Amino acid sequence: MLYLDHAATTPVRPEVVSAMLPYLTREFGNPSSHHTVGEAAASVLVDARRRVAAVLGMRPGDVVFTSGGTEANNLAVKGVAIADLLRRRRPGSIVTTPIEHESILASCDHLARLHGVDVVRVPVDARGRLDPDAVARALRDDTALVTFGYANNEVGTVQDVAAIASVARERGIPVHVDAVQAAGWLPLAGLGVDAISLAGHKLGAPKGTGVLAVRGRVPLEPLLHGGGQERGRRSGTEDVAGAVAFATALELSEAERAESAERVGALVRDFVARVLAAVPVARLTGDPVHRLPGTASFTFAGTSGEAVLLELERRGIVSSSGSACAAGSDEPSHVLLATGIAPEVAQTAVRFTFPHGLDRPLDAVADAVAASVAAVAAADR
């Protein structure tokens, strides 16, 4: 079976398992405990925090370990907006886009429903790109946060983060970027943002590990209260093994990033060209240039995306129709709808996301895609 759904999750790397194993067994201390066992665990946590900060170009104290990207996004969006509300003593606004991950969109909806925060959704173009000038026009005196994805999890479109951050910085407005899909493919340091979310299981660390790195000058109201861990920004006994795993996976992926992005990008571009040539109804979604190297998402008008997926699996290929967080939904992708794709076409989407270690041509996969689409089309006649 060929697994091509790495945007949903990746296998845990052997190096990561080896690095975290001691802290699941003999080095089991609670880092909040004031004795030698606890202090040993605390020193390991400090080191993991330092290693993550080094990759991100931030300070160790900026790093908050979380349970994954969803929690990191929730903490960023709700934490900054509520801190702003408490300071102003009235609700402000948040600027985002309609193509964001559900954890951002649902957090914004929560703030609108419960706290009266005005959510301004800046449209994207047909390729899923966000215009920095449009963001600038959406900013207001009461804007608490600009939040958007570095790279889209469904179509792979990459945003000009530095340009968008620049227009917000001119107004003194914090910027949060969801880099869950970008990590391992794109640079993470020097983006000019104030907060960045990451998820370990996209990088070869276990599920349930993640980070929100947020600069210390940005007020942040915690979502979890209790023991005051993570400098008061996320209470709860820290997962030392998880922090070590995350730091190890992030370092490994960053060390390999440039080479793997170039290698995988070339192979995937050839795959895209082969699919478009072999399947007349195929359309590549997202930006054909500004996109993640390892992502290729298509629509196959006149078919059923789910039926194509089943045909592919019969041929030994596992892929997806889009975001794993929306799996099982009958609704067309909100990302594709926001880029102007008709609902009936959006429901034909199939996404292929490739591993960083991909090192051989994808001719057989392209042939399987063509055969699967043809089989579905023939069955529907």
C-alpha positions in Angstrom: 0.0 0.0 0.0 1.4 3.4 -1.0 0.4 6.1 1.6 0.0 9.5 0.0 -1.8 11.4 2.7 1.1 12.9 4.6 -0.7 16.2 5.1 -3.0 14.3 7.4 -0.3 12.7 9.4 3.2 11.2 9.0 4.8 8.1 10.5 6.9 8.8 13.6 10.6 8.9 12.7 12.8 6.2 14.3 15.2 9.0 15.5 12.3 10.6 17.3 11.3 7.4 19.0 14.8 6.9 20.2 15.1 10.5 21.5 11.8 10.4 23.5 12.0 6.8 24.8 14.1 7.6 28.0 11.5 10.2 29.1 8.7 7.6 28.7 10.6 5.1 30.9 13.4 5.8 33.4 13.5 9.6 33.2 9.8 10.0 34.2 10.0 13.1 36.5 7.4 15.9 36.7 9.3 19.1 35.7 7.3 21.1 38.2 8.5 19.0 41.1 11.3 20.6 43.3 13.5 17.6 43.7 16.3 16.1 41.7 14.1 13.9 39.6 11.8 16.8 38.8 14.7 19.2 38.1 16.3 16.7 35.7 13.0 16.6 33.7 12.8 20.4 33.9 16.3 20.8 32.4 15.3 18.5 29.5 12.2 20.6 28.9 14.3 23.8 28.9 16.6 22.2 26.3 13.7 21.2 24.1 12.3 24.7 24.2 15.7 26.2 23.3 16.0 23.8 20.3 12.6 24.7 19.0 13.2 28.4 19.4 16.5 28.2 17.5 14.7 26.8 14.4 12.0 29.5 14.6 14.3 32.4 15.2 12.6 33.2 18.5 13.4 33.2 22.2 13.0 30.0 24.3 10.6 31.8 26.5 8.3 32.4 23.5 7.7 28.7 23.0 4.6 27.1 24.4 4.3 23.3 24.1 0.7 22.3 23.2 -1.2 19.2 22.2 -1.0 20.0 18.5 -1.8 22.5 15.9 -5.5 22.8 16.8 -4.7 23.8 20.3 -1.9 26.1 19.2 -4.3 27.9 16.8 -7.0 28.2 19.4 -4.6 29.6 21.9 -3.3 32.2 19.5 -6.6 33.4 18.1 -8.6 33.3 21.3 -5.7 34.2 23.6 -4.7 37.3 21.7 -8.3 38.5 21.0 -9.5 38.0 24.6 -6.4 39.8 26.0 -7.1 42.7 23.6 -10.8 42.7 24.7 -9.8 42.8 28.4 -7.4 45.7 27.7 -9.9 47.7 25.6 -12.9 46.7 27.7 -14.8 46.3 24.5 -14.7 43.8 21.6 -12.4 44.5 18.7 -12.0 42.7 15.3 -9.9 39.9 13.8 -8.8 39.7 10.2 -8.6 36.3 8.6 -9.6 34.5 5.3 -12.3 32.1 4.3 -9.8 29.3 3.5 -8.3 28.7 6.9 -8.2 25.5 8.9 -11.3 24.8 10.9 -9.4 25.5 14.2 -8.9 29.1 13.1 -12.4 29.6 11.6 -14.1 28.0 14.6 -12.1 30.0 17.0 -13.1 33.2 15.2 -16.7 32.1 15.2 -16.5 31.4 19.0 -15.2 34.9 19.6 -17.9 36.4 17.5 -20.7 34.5 19.2 -19.6 34.7 22.8 -17.6 38.0 22.9 -18.9 40.1 20.1 -15.6 40.2 18.2 -16.1 41.3 14.6 -14.5 38.8 12.2 -13.3 40.3 8.9 -12.7 37.6 6.2 -10.5 38.9 3.4 -11.3 37.0 0.1 -8.6 35.1 -1.7 -8.2 34.8 -5.5 -9.0 31.8 -7.6 -5.7 30.3 -6.7 -6.1 30.7 -3.0 -3.7 33.6 -2.7 -4.2 36.5 -0.3 -3.4 40.0 -1.5 -1.4 42.0 1.1 -3.1 45.2 -0.1 -6.5 43.7 0.6 -5.3 42.8 4.1 -4.1 46.4 4.6 -7.5 47.7 3.6 -9.2 45.4 6.1 -7.2 46.6 9.1 -8.9 48.9 11.6 -8.0 50.8 14.7 -9.7 48.0 16.7 -8.0 45.0 14.9 -6.6 42.7 17.6 -5.0 40.1 15.3 -4.3 39.1 11.7 -4.4 35.3 11.5 -3.9 33.1 8.4 -2.2 30.0 7.1 1.3 30.0 5.7 0.3 27.1 3.4 -3.2 25.8 2.8 -3.8 22.3 4.1 -6.1 21.3 1.2 -4.7 22.9 -2.0 -1.1 23.7 -0.9 -1.2 27.4 -1.8 1.6 29.3 -0.1 1.0 32.9 1.1 3.5 35.8 1.0 3.8 35.9 4.8 6.5 38.5 5.0 4.5 41.0 2.9 1.3 40.4 4.8 3.0 40.7 8.2 4.7 43.9 7.0 1.4 45.7 6.4 0.1 44.7 9.8 3.3 45.6 11.6 3.0 49.1 10.2 -0.2 49.5 12.2 1.2 47.7 15.3 -1.1 44.8 14.9 0.0 41.3 15.9 0.2 38.6 13.2 -0.4 34.9 13.8 0.5 32.4 11.1 -0.6 28.7 11.0 2.5 27.0 9.8 1.3 23.4 10.5 1.5 22.4 6.8 4.5 24.6 5.9 6.9 23.2 8.5 9.5 20.9 6.9 8.9 22.5 3.4 9.3 26.2 3.9 11.5 28.5 6.0 10.1 29.2 9.5 12.4 31.9 10.7 12.5 35.6 9.6 8.9 35.8 8.6 8.2 38.9 10.7 5.2 37.3 12.5 4.4 37.5 16.2 3.0 34.0 16.7 3.4 30.7 14.8 1.6 27.4 15.2 3.1 23.9 14.5 2.0 20.3 14.9 4.4 17.5 15.6 2.6 14.7 13.7 3.1 16.5 10.4 6.9 16.3 11.0 7.5 12.7 12.2 6.7 13.3 15.9 3.8 11.6 17.6 0.2 12.9 17.4 -0.6 15.1 20.4 2.5 17.3 20.2 2.7 20.8 19.0 3.9 24.4 19.6 2.6 27.9 19.7 5.6 30.3 19.6 4.4 33.7 20.6 6.6 36.7 21.2 6.7 37.8 24.9 5.5 41.3 24.1 2.1 40.0 22.8 -0.5 39.8 25.6 -2.0 36.3 25.6 -4.9 35.2 27.8 -4.5 31.4 28.6 -7.2 28.9 27.7 -6.1 26.4 30.4 -5.8 27.6 34.0 -4.3 25.8 37.0 -0.6 25.4 37.9 0.7 28.2 35.7 3.1 26.1 33.6 4.5 27.4 30.3 5.0 30.9 31.9 1.4 31.0 32.8 0.2 30.6 29.3 -0.8 26.9 29.4 -1.4 25.2 32.7 -1.0 21.4 33.0 1.9 19.0 33.6 4.3 19.3 30.7 4.8 16.3 28.3 8.5 16.1 28.5 8.8 13.2 26.1 6.5 14.9 23.7 8.6 18.1 23.9 11.8 16.2 23.1 10.0 14.4 20.3 8.8 17.6 18.8 12.2 19.3 19.0 13.9 16.4 17.5 11.5 16.1 14.6 11.6 19.8 13.9 15.4 19.9 13.9 15.6 16.9 11.5 13.0 18.3 9.1 14.7 21.8 9.1 18.1 20.2 8.4 16.6 18.3 5.4 14.2 21.0 4.3 15.9 22.7 1.3 17.1 19.5 -0.3 13.8 17.6 0.2 11.7 20.5 -1.1 13.7 20.7 -4.3 13.8 17.0 -4.9 10.1 16.3 -4.0 9.0 19.5 -5.8 10.5 18.3 -9.1 8.9 14.9 -8.8 5.5 16.3 -8.0 5.6 18.8 -10.8 6.2 16.0 -13.2 3.3 14.0 -11.6 1.0 17.0 -12.0 1.9 17.3 -15.6 1.3 13.6 -16.3 -2.2 13.7 -14.6 -3.3 16.8 -16.5 -2.2 15.3 -19.7 -3.8 11.9 -19.1 -7.1 13.0 -17.6 -9.0 15.6 -19.7 -11.3 16.6 -16.9 -8.5 17.0 -14.3 -7.9 20.5 -13.0 -5.1 21.4 -10.5 -6.4 23.4 -7.5 -4.5 26.1 -5.7 -1.6 28.1 -7.1 0.5 26.3 -9.7 3.6 28.2 -8.7 3.3 29.3 -5.1 2.5 25.9 -3.6 3.9 23.3 -1.2 6.4 21.0 -3.0 4.7 17.9 -1.7 1.0 18.7 -2.4 -1.0 18.1 -5.6 -4.8 18.5 -5.4 -7.1 18.0 -8.4 -10.8 18.1 -9.2 -12.2 15.6 -11.7 -15.4 17.1 -12.9 -18.2 14.7 -13.7 -16.9 12.1 -11.2 -17.2 11.5 -7.5 -14.1 12.2 -5.5 -15.0 9.5 -3.0 -15.4 7.0 -5.8 -12.0 7.9 -7.2 -10.5 7.5 -3.8 -12.0 4.0 -3.5 -10.7 3.1 -7.0 -7.2 4.3 -6.0 -7.2 2.3 -2.8 -8.2 -0.8 -4.8 -5.0 -0.1 -6.8 -2.9 0.2 -3.6 -2.8 4.0 -3.3 -4.2 5.8 -0.2 -4.9 9.5 -0.6 -7.7 11.9 0.6 -10.4 14.3 -0.6 -8.9 17.1 1.5 -8.6 18.1 5.1 -8.6 15.1 7.5 -10.5 17.3 10.0 -13.4 17.4 7.6 -13.4 13.7 6.8 -16.8 12.1 6.5 -18.5 15.5 5.7 -20.9 15.6 2.7 -20.3 19.3 2.3 -18.0 20.5 -0.4 -14.7 22.0 0.8 -15.0 25.5 2.1 -11.5 26.2 0.6 -12.5 25.2 -2.9 -15.7 27.2 -2.7 -13.8 30.3 -1.5 -11.7 30.0 -4.7 -14.8 30.1 -6.9 -15.1 26.4 -7.7 -18.7 25.2 -8.1 -20.0 22.9 -5.3 -20.6 20.0 -7.6 -17.0 20.2 -8.9 -15.6 20.8 -5.4 -17.0 17.4 -4.4 -14.8 15.7 -7.0 -11.6 16.8 -5.3 -8.7 14.4 -4.6 -5.6 15.4 -2.7 -2.2 13.7 -2.9 0.4 14.7 -0.3 3.9 13.2 -0.5 6.6 12.3 2.0 9.8 14.3 2.4 11.7 11.2 1.5 10.1 10.7 -1.9 12.9 9.8 -4.3 11.5 8.2 -7.4 9.2 9.2 -10.3 5.5 9.0 -9.8 4.6 7.6 -13.3 2.8 4.6 -11.8 0.7 6.8 -9.5 -0.3 9.1 -12.4 -1.3 6.0 -14.4 -3.4 4.8 -11.5 -5.1 8.1 -11.2 -6.0 8.1 -14.9 -7.3 4.5 -14.6 -9.3 5.3 -11.5 -11.0 8.3 -13.0 -11.8 6.4 -16.2 -13.2 3.5 -14.1 -15.5 5.9 -12.2 -16.6 7.7 -15.3 -17.4 4.4 -17.0 -19.4 3.2 -14.0 -21.5 6.4 -14.1 -22.4 6.1 -17.7 
